[in-house]
Amino acid sequence: MKITVLSGSPKGDLSVTFQYVRFIMKKNPDHEWVVHHVGRHIGRLAKDRDAFAAIMDDVSGSDAVLWATPVYVALVPSQLKRFVEMVFGGENRKVFAGKYAGVITTSIHFYDHTAHNYLRAISEDLEMHFAGSFSPDMYDLMKSEEQQRLLQYAELFLNAAASRPPVPKAFAPLPLSGFDYEASQVSPDSRKTGLQGSKVVVIRDDNEPGTNLDAMVRRFTDSFAEAVPVYCLDEIHITGGCLGCCQCGIDYRCVYTGKDAFIDFYRDTVMAADVVVLAGTAVDRYLSWKWKQYFDRRFFNTHTPTLINKQLGYLVSGPLAGLPNLRQIMEASAEWEQANLVDIVTDECADSSLLDERISAFARNLMECAAARYVRPRTFLGVGGMKVFRDDVWGRLRFVFQADHAWYEANGAYDFPQYDEKTIEINNAMMQAMEDPDTRESIRKMIKTKMVEPHQHIVETR
């Protein structure tokens, strides 16, 4: 069989993920493997139609396609996202239809599931048959048992491509909308929201006039009594996407430092704001590749939160209700950044007057939360994600991400339960007491009431 590998890493042959592919190729030499480092060469592919067409020809003549990519910020790198958008343009989609698709990613298991959800969903949108995914830790290839597991996955993937079994879809098709939002003018009276000393910034990915997103942004900014600056990613000099080189891990100094405007923009505008609103249109199963480039390039701060105590919101044009994976990424990003996600407003209501009200209410809610400095408690999305970072920065990644390590030490991120001496002392005493069968039974009956007693005390005395 012929298998086309679409490699999404900007590092090409030096990609960790690609070494997993090389291992599979070496152990399965009877198949024809064609590799395209689309992430590495995306700049040329975006300009050279013949080069892009050659990849489409290889896909067309293949029995299966293997997506191979690292996980960057809960998804694929922006370079691969851009390639996906190119695939969905014009007549390119049809060459994927009917092929069997597999996915291999490498990561430290920080939201690798959302990256896999995305790749499966876009494969199904391309009318491909999904033949499974494989998500190892980036260093699993060093272990013999994980090598065997990788080869087992490869066998299952290749067998599916050969036998062509029916595969159910996991994601519903995205709904189409013909709604054109016509924003009404906000009356210049006391009902306009005041900034109350807070610095508000809006960032959008393009300045295309006449779109729903354009009208949503205008309605939002018009909801304030004072001018709110709007920045467009198209107008910020951004040389390219994150290269995955990890040079920033030592001292937050990015390989792009001094070469474009993104780092200064992020530090001087985004990190200096009190309220940040991100505005974008849904493209395939995410926002645009320009937004993905923005999120990836924020990694010059590595795993250190940069939006602590800020108010965050989104204006989204598109079917977000049909994109729960995207919503989860937005929620998770806000939580591990320790920001407060106030709301996500979309144009799905298909009612201009209702959308007017929702956007104006959104503006008021942002300012109320900013005035109160309210940040909601983190859920598993933020707590679990930060523990993944905590453990790896403490351990094997410390020498690479020294800047993270210094910040984590200074800000109490190393909250290991093994260091809680009081809890350790209580646990030891209770475990020893429960060695007596009568005491153990007494404690068993007391657990429910004793768990709630401290909370009752607070409620009754404060």
C-alpha positions as CSV (number, residue, x, y, z in Angstrom):
1,M,0.0,0.0,0.0
2,K,0.9,3.6,-0.4
3,I,0.7,5.8,2.7
4,T,1.2,9.6,2.6
5,V,2.6,11.1,5.8
6,L,1.6,14.7,6.4
7,S,4.1,15.9,8.9
8,G,3.0,19.1,10.7
9,S,6.1,20.0,12.7
10,P,8.0,23.1,11.7
11,K,11.2,21.2,12.5
12,G,10.8,18.7,9.6
13,D,13.3,15.8,9.9
14,L,14.3,17.0,13.4
15,S,10.8,16.6,14.7
16,V,10.4,14.2,17.6
17,T,7.1,13.1,16.3
18,F,8.7,12.2,12.9
19,Q,11.1,9.8,14.7
20,Y,8.0,7.7,15.6
21,V,7.0,7.7,12.0
22,R,10.5,6.7,10.9
23,F,10.4,3.8,13.4
24,I,7.1,2.6,11.9
25,M,8.5,3.0,8.3
26,K,11.6,1.0,9.2
27,K,9.6,-1.8,10.6
28,N,7.1,-1.9,7.7
29,P,9.3,-1.7,4.6
30,D,6.9,-3.5,2.4
31,H,4.7,-0.5,2.1
32,E,5.4,2.7,0.1
33,W,5.8,5.7,2.4
34,V,5.7,9.2,1.0
35,V,6.6,11.9,3.5
36,H,5.7,15.6,3.1
37,H,6.9,18.0,5.8
38,V,4.0,20.4,5.3
39,G,4.6,22.3,8.5
40,R,8.3,22.8,7.7
41,H,7.5,24.1,4.2
42,I,4.2,25.9,4.6
43,G,5.5,29.2,3.5
44,R,6.6,27.8,0.1
45,L,3.4,25.7,-0.2
46,A,1.2,28.8,0.3
47,K,2.9,30.4,-2.7
48,D,3.8,27.5,-4.9
49,R,0.7,26.0,-6.4
50,D,2.6,23.3,-8.1
51,A,4.3,22.1,-4.9
52,F,0.9,22.0,-3.1
53,A,-0.7,20.2,-6.1
54,A,2.1,17.6,-6.0
55,I,1.1,16.8,-2.4
56,M,-2.5,16.5,-3.4
57,D,-1.5,14.1,-6.2
58,D,0.3,11.9,-3.6
59,V,-2.8,11.9,-1.3
60,S,-5.0,11.1,-4.3
61,G,-2.9,8.0,-5.1
62,S,-2.6,6.8,-1.5
63,D,-4.5,4.2,0.3
64,A,-4.1,6.0,3.6
65,V,-3.0,9.3,5.1
66,L,-1.1,9.5,8.4
67,W,-1.2,12.9,10.2
68,A,2.0,13.2,12.3
69,T,2.4,16.3,14.4
70,P,3.5,17.6,17.8
71,V,0.9,19.2,20.0
72,Y,1.2,23.0,20.2
73,V,-1.1,24.7,22.7
74,A,-3.8,22.1,22.7
75,L,-3.9,21.7,18.9
76,V,-1.7,21.2,15.9
77,P,1.0,23.9,15.1
78,S,-0.2,26.9,13.2
79,Q,1.8,25.8,10.2
80,L,-0.3,22.6,9.9
81,K,-3.5,24.5,10.7
82,R,-2.7,26.7,7.7
83,F,-2.2,23.6,5.5
84,V,-5.5,22.2,6.6
85,E,-7.2,25.5,5.6
86,M,-5.5,25.2,2.2
87,V,-6.9,21.7,1.8
88,F,-10.4,22.8,2.5
89,G,-10.1,25.4,-0.2
90,G,-11.2,24.9,-3.7
91,E,-11.4,21.3,-5.0
92,N,-8.7,19.9,-2.7
93,R,-11.1,18.2,-0.3
94,K,-12.1,15.5,-2.8
95,V,-8.7,13.9,-3.0
96,F,-9.0,12.9,0.7
97,A,-12.4,11.4,0.4
98,G,-12.6,7.7,1.0
99,K,-9.0,7.4,2.3
100,Y,-8.2,5.9,5.7
101,A,-6.7,8.4,8.2
102,G,-4.5,7.8,11.2
103,V,-3.0,10.3,13.7
104,I,0.3,10.3,15.6
105,T,1.1,13.1,18.0
106,T,3.8,13.5,20.7
107,S,3.5,15.8,23.7
108,I,3.7,15.8,27.5
109,H,0.0,15.0,27.5
110,F,-1.2,18.6,28.0
111,Y,-4.5,18.7,26.1
112,D,-3.3,16.1,23.5
113,H,-6.9,14.9,23.4
114,T,-8.2,18.2,22.0
115,A,-5.6,18.0,19.2
116,H,-6.7,14.4,18.4
117,N,-10.4,15.5,18.4
118,Y,-9.5,18.2,15.9
119,L,-7.6,15.9,13.6
120,R,-10.4,13.3,13.7
121,A,-13.0,15.9,13.1
122,I,-11.3,17.5,10.1
123,S,-10.6,14.0,8.7
124,E,-14.3,13.2,8.9
125,D,-15.2,16.5,7.3
126,L,-12.9,15.4,4.4
127,E,-15.0,12.2,4.2
128,M,-12.1,10.1,5.3
129,H,-12.5,6.9,7.4
130,F,-10.7,7.3,10.8
131,A,-8.4,4.4,11.5
132,G,-7.3,5.4,15.0
133,S,-4.8,7.6,16.8
134,F,-1.7,7.2,18.9
135,S,-0.7,9.8,21.6
136,P,2.6,8.8,23.3
137,D,4.7,10.9,25.6
138,M,7.5,12.6,23.7
139,Y,10.1,10.2,25.2
140,D,8.1,7.0,25.0
141,L,10.2,5.9,22.0
142,M,13.1,5.2,24.4
143,K,11.1,2.4,26.1
144,S,10.9,-1.1,24.5
145,E,7.4,-1.7,25.7
146,E,6.3,1.6,24.1
147,Q,8.0,0.7,20.9
148,Q,5.9,-2.4,20.8
149,R,2.8,-0.5,21.5
150,L,3.6,1.9,18.6
151,L,4.1,-1.0,16.2
152,Q,0.8,-2.5,17.4
153,Y,-0.9,0.8,16.5
154,A,0.8,0.8,13.1
155,E,-0.4,-2.7,12.4
156,L,-4.0,-1.8,13.3
157,F,-3.8,1.3,11.1
158,L,-2.4,-0.5,8.1
159,N,-4.8,-3.4,8.5
160,A,-7.7,-1.0,8.5
161,A,-6.4,0.7,5.4
162,A,-6.1,-2.7,3.7
163,S,-9.4,-4.3,4.8
164,R,-11.4,-1.0,4.7
165,P,-13.9,-1.7,7.5
166,P,-16.9,0.6,8.0
167,V,-16.1,3.3,10.6
168,P,-18.7,5.4,12.4
169,K,-18.2,9.1,12.6
170,A,-17.6,10.7,16.0
171,F,-18.4,14.3,15.0
172,A,-21.6,15.7,13.5
173,P,-21.3,17.9,10.4
174,L,-21.1,21.6,11.1
175,P,-24.3,23.5,10.4
176,L,-24.4,26.2,7.8
177,S,-25.7,29.7,8.6
178,G,-26.9,32.3,6.2
179,F,-27.5,34.9,8.9
180,D,-26.2,38.4,8.2
181,Y,-25.8,40.4,11.4
182,E,-27.0,44.0,11.2
183,A,-25.8,45.8,14.3
184,S,-27.9,48.8,15.4
185,Q,-26.2,51.9,16.6
186,V,-25.7,52.3,20.3
187,S,-27.3,55.5,21.5
188,P,-24.8,57.9,23.0
189,D,-26.4,58.2,26.4
190,S,-25.7,57.1,30.0
191,R,-26.4,53.5,29.1
192,K,-23.0,53.2,27.5
193,T,-20.6,51.2,29.6
194,G,-17.7,53.1,31.2
195,L,-14.2,51.8,31.2
196,Q,-13.9,52.7,35.0
197,G,-10.1,53.0,34.8
198,S,-9.7,49.6,33.1
199,K,-7.6,49.2,30.0
200,V,-9.6,47.2,27.4
201,V,-8.1,45.8,24.2
202,V,-9.7,44.0,21.3
203,I,-7.7,41.7,19.0
204,R,-9.1,40.4,15.7
205,D,-7.5,38.3,13.0
206,D,-8.5,40.4,10.0
207,N,-10.1,43.7,9.1
208,E,-12.4,42.4,6.4
209,P,-15.4,44.8,6.3
210,G,-19.0,43.7,6.0
211,T,-18.6,40.4,7.8
212,N,-20.6,39.4,10.9
213,L,-17.4,39.5,12.9
214,D,-16.7,43.1,11.8
215,A,-20.2,44.1,12.9
216,M,-19.8,42.3,16.2
217,V,-16.5,44.1,17.0
218,R,-18.0,47.5,16.1
219,R,-21.1,46.8,18.3
220,F,-18.8,45.8,21.1
221,T,-16.5,48.9,21.0
222,D,-19.6,51.2,20.5
223,S,-21.0,49.8,23.7
224,F,-18.3,51.8,25.7
225,A,-18.4,55.5,26.4
226,E,-14.7,55.8,25.7
227,A,-12.7,54.6,22.7
228,V,-11.5,51.0,22.9
229,P,-8.4,50.1,20.7
230,V,-8.8,47.3,18.2
231,Y,-5.7,45.5,17.0
232,C,-5.6,43.3,13.9
233,L,-3.2,40.4,13.6
234,D,-3.0,41.1,9.9
235,E,-1.5,44.5,10.7
236,I,1.1,43.3,13.2
237,H,4.5,42.3,11.8
238,I,4.6,38.6,12.6
239,T,7.4,36.8,10.8
240,G,6.2,33.3,11.3
241,G,4.8,30.6,13.7
242,C,6.5,29.0,16.7
243,L,9.4,26.9,15.6
244,G,9.4,24.5,18.6
245,C,13.0,25.2,19.2
246,C,12.4,25.8,23.0
247,Q,15.2,28.4,23.2
248,C,12.8,30.6,25.2
249,G,12.8,28.1,28.0
250,I,16.0,29.4,29.5
251,D,15.2,33.0,29.9
252,Y,12.0,33.8,27.8
253,R,14.2,35.0,25.0
254,C,12.5,33.8,21.7
255,V,14.4,33.0,18.5
256,Y,12.2,35.8,16.9
257,T,13.4,38.4,19.4
258,G,14.1,41.6,17.5
259,K,12.9,40.1,14.2
260,D,9.3,41.0,14.3
261,A,6.7,42.9,16.4
262,F,4.8,40.1,18.1
263,I,6.7,39.9,21.4
264,D,6.6,43.7,22.0
265,F,2.9,43.7,21.1
266,Y,2.1,40.9,23.5
267,R,4.1,42.3,26.4
268,D,3.2,46.0,25.9
269,T,-0.4,45.6,24.8
270,V,-1.9,42.3,25.8
271,M,-0.1,41.8,29.1
272,A,-0.6,45.5,30.0
273,A,-4.4,45.3,29.6
274,D,-7.0,44.6,32.3
275,V,-9.6,43.2,29.8
276,V,-8.7,41.3,26.7
277,V,-11.3,40.4,24.0
278,L,-10.4,38.1,21.2
279,A,-12.5,38.1,18.0
280,G,-12.4,35.5,15.3
281,T,-14.4,33.5,12.8
282,A,-14.6,29.7,13.1
283,V,-12.6,28.1,10.3
284,D,-12.9,24.3,9.9
285,R,-13.0,23.1,13.5
286,Y,-11.0,26.0,15.1
287,L,-10.4,29.6,14.6
288,S,-8.1,30.8,11.7
289,W,-4.5,29.8,11.4
290,K,-3.6,33.4,12.2
291,W,-5.2,32.9,15.6
292,K,-3.3,29.7,16.0
293,Q,-0.1,31.4,15.2
294,Y,-0.9,34.0,17.9
295,F,-1.5,31.4,20.5
296,D,1.6,29.4,19.5
297,R,3.8,32.5,19.5
298,R,2.7,33.3,23.1
299,F,4.9,30.3,24.0
300,F,7.9,32.7,24.3
301,N,6.5,32.8,27.9
302,T,6.7,29.0,27.8
303,H,4.6,27.4,30.6
304,T,4.3,30.6,32.7
305,P,0.9,32.2,33.0
306,T,0.7,35.7,31.4
307,L,-2.9,36.7,31.9
308,I,-3.2,36.4,35.7
309,N,-6.3,38.1,37.1
310,K,-7.2,39.6,33.7
311,Q,-10.8,39.5,32.3
312,L,-11.0,37.5,29.0
313,G,-13.7,37.2,26.5
314,Y,-14.4,36.0,22.9
315,L,-16.5,37.3,20.0
316,V,-16.9,34.3,17.6
317,S,-18.7,34.3,14.3
318,G,-19.6,30.7,13.6
319,P,-21.2,27.5,14.9
320,L,-19.5,27.3,18.3
321,A,-22.3,25.1,19.7
322,G,-21.2,22.5,17.2
323,L,-17.5,22.9,18.2
324,P,-17.3,21.8,21.8
325,N,-13.7,20.9,21.3
326,L,-12.9,24.6,20.5
327,R,-14.9,25.8,23.5
328,Q,-13.0,23.5,25.8
329,I,-9.7,24.8,24.4
330,M,-10.8,28.4,25.1
331,E,-12.0,27.5,28.6
332,A,-8.8,25.5,29.4
333,S,-6.5,28.3,28.1
334,A,-8.2,30.9,30.3
335,E,-7.9,28.7,33.4
336,W,-4.3,27.7,33.1
337,E,-3.4,31.3,32.3
338,Q,-5.3,32.1,35.6
339,A,-7.6,34.6,33.8
340,N,-11.3,35.0,34.2
341,L,-13.3,33.9,31.1
342,V,-16.3,36.1,31.3
343,D,-18.2,34.9,28.3
344,I,-18.0,33.7,24.6
345,V,-20.6,35.6,22.5
346,T,-21.4,34.1,19.0
347,D,-23.7,35.0,16.2
348,E,-25.5,31.7,16.3
349,C,-28.7,33.2,17.6
350,A,-29.4,34.5,14.1
351,D,-31.3,37.5,15.5
352,S,-29.7,40.9,15.1
353,S,-31.5,42.7,18.0
354,L,-30.8,39.8,20.4
355,L,-27.2,39.8,19.4
356,D,-27.0,43.5,20.0
357,E,-28.3,43.0,23.5
358,R,-25.9,40.1,24.2
359,I,-22.8,42.1,23.0
360,S,-23.7,45.1,25.1
361,A,-24.4,42.9,28.2
362,F,-21.0,41.2,27.5
363,A,-19.3,44.6,27.7
364,R,-21.0,45.4,31.0
365,N,-20.2,42.0,32.4
366,L,-16.5,42.4,31.5
367,M,-16.3,45.8,33.4
368,E,-18.2,44.5,36.4
369,C,-15.8,41.6,36.7
370,A,-12.8,43.9,36.2
371,A,-14.1,46.3,38.9
372,A,-14.5,43.4,41.3
373,R,-11.2,41.7,40.2
374,Y,-13.2,38.5,40.1
375,V,-11.6,35.3,38.9
376,R,-13.8,32.2,39.1
377,P,-12.3,29.0,40.7
378,R,-10.4,26.8,38.3
379,T,-12.0,23.5,37.3
380,F,-10.2,20.3,36.2
381,L,-9.3,22.0,33.0
382,G,-7.0,24.4,34.8
383,V,-6.0,22.5,37.8
384,G,-5.2,19.3,35.9
385,G,-3.4,21.1,33.2
386,M,-1.2,23.1,35.6
387,K,-0.3,19.9,37.4
388,V,1.0,18.4,34.1
389,F,3.2,21.5,33.7
390,R,4.2,21.5,37.4
391,D,5.4,17.9,37.4
392,D,7.4,18.1,34.1
393,V,9.0,21.5,34.9
394,W,10.0,20.2,38.3
395,G,11.4,17.0,36.7
396,R,12.8,16.2,33.3
397,L,12.2,19.5,31.7
398,R,13.7,21.7,34.4
399,F,17.1,22.3,32.7
400,V,15.4,23.3,29.4
401,F,12.6,25.5,31.0
402,Q,14.7,27.2,33.6
403,A,12.6,30.3,33.4
404,D,9.4,28.3,34.2
405,H,11.2,26.6,37.1
406,A,12.2,30.0,38.7
407,W,8.6,31.3,38.3
408,Y,7.1,28.1,39.7
409,E,9.3,28.2,42.7
410,A,8.7,31.9,43.4
411,N,4.9,31.6,43.0
412,G,4.0,28.4,44.8
413,A,3.3,26.3,41.8
414,Y,5.2,23.4,43.3
415,D,2.3,22.5,45.6
416,F,3.2,18.8,46.0
417,P,1.1,17.1,48.7
418,Q,4.3,15.3,49.8
419,Y,5.5,18.6,51.2
420,D,2.4,19.3,53.4
421,E,3.9,18.4,56.8
422,K,0.7,19.0,58.8
423,T,-1.4,16.7,56.5
424,I,1.3,14.1,56.5
425,E,1.3,14.1,60.4
426,I,-2.5,13.8,60.6
427,N,-2.6,11.0,58.0
428,N,0.1,9.1,59.8
429,A,-1.7,9.4,63.1
430,M,-5.1,8.5,61.7
431,M,-3.7,5.5,59.8
432,Q,-2.1,4.2,62.9
433,A,-5.3,4.7,65.0
434,M,-7.3,2.8,62.4
435,E,-5.2,-0.3,62.8
436,D,-7.5,-1.0,65.7
437,P,-10.7,-2.6,64.3
438,D,-13.0,-0.9,66.8
439,T,-11.5,2.5,66.1
440,R,-11.7,1.9,62.3
441,E,-15.4,1.1,62.5
442,S,-16.1,4.2,64.7
443,I,-14.3,6.4,62.2
444,R,-16.1,4.8,59.3
445,K,-19.5,5.9,60.8
446,M,-18.2,9.5,61.5
447,I,-16.8,10.3,58.1
448,K,-20.0,12.0,56.7
449,T,-20.5,14.3,59.6
450,K,-16.8,15.1,60.2
451,M,-16.4,16.1,56.5
452,V,-19.0,18.8,56.8
453,E,-18.3,20.1,60.3
454,P,-15.6,22.6,59.3
455,H,-17.8,24.1,56.6
456,Q,-20.8,24.3,59.0
457,H,-18.6,26.2,61.4
458,I,-17.6,28.8,58.8
459,V,-21.2,29.3,57.7
460,E,-22.4,29.7,61.3
461,T,-19.7,32.0,62.6
462,R,-18.8,34.3,59.7
